Amino acid sequence: MTTQIKQFADQLAEAESTCTGITPITSINPGLTIEDAYKIQLENIYDKVEHGQKIIGKKIGLTSIAMQQLLGVDEPDYGHLLDSMVIENGGKISIKKVLQPKVEAEIAFILRKELRGPNVTALDVIQATDYIVPALEIVDSRVKDWKIKLADTIADNASSGFYVLGGKPTRIDEVDLELIGMVLSKNGEIMNTGVGAAALGNPIHCVAWLANRLADFDIPLRAGEVILSGALSAAVEANAGDSFTARFAHIGQVSVHF
């Protein structure tokens, strides 16, 4: 399997560099396990780090029941955030840098203390969080037409593309994250709305899940890292010329233009 892990990692890396979608790797190997999919993800992440990129955080995906049911799974997944993925609030993304982008609105946690699983609790997350801010995640798949199963998206760094942080840094004890409301607009038109409870009941639970899941790979959540805690509503397709803004109660707004 080690050879195939390298082959699949190379295919995904090539797809990303050429912006050309590939056949789902689960159609080539239907028996690909979740653990092997994470190994493929790490193969490409470590290669990028070797070539000068930096890991600056993690992202959590599949936090909604609807998305889990769609892919037939009962837990979220995760990917790595690199410094090459950062877009300034209100900034622009060249459509040439993405294949089939979609935009999600979520809450980002910035950590001031390390979180290392297992047995990380919601209280541990609260105590380790420096502040929260609103975020837009631009998800993208290197698999043609988003024809993905769970192992495909995990291997593809949880379908990560870019992300944007905005709003104002807010202490976690100043808001009720379960009830916090969000409105996502595209070109001035409201596309969807959401609340914090859409992400595993509370975004704090998502971060705790991630810290505990990463314990399987002996990877901690480090002080200073950005943690994207999961979409609060459905992803919205993006095309050239589109502008997106997410407005969150109490913590401000964040925007990006394609």
Secondary structure, DSSP 8 states (H G I E B T S, - for coil): -HHHHHHHHHHHHHHHHHT--B--HHHH-TT--HHHHHHHHHHHHHHHHHTT--EEEEEEE--SHHHHHHHT-SS-EEEEEEGGGEE-TT-B--GGG-SS-EEEEEEEEEESS-B--SS--HHHHHHHEEEEEEEEEEE--SBGGG---HHHHHHTGGGEEEEEE-S--B-GGGS-TTT-EEEEEETTEEEEEEEGGGTTTSHHHHHHHHHHHHGGGT--B-TT-EEEEEESS--EE--TT-EEEEEETTTEEEEEE-
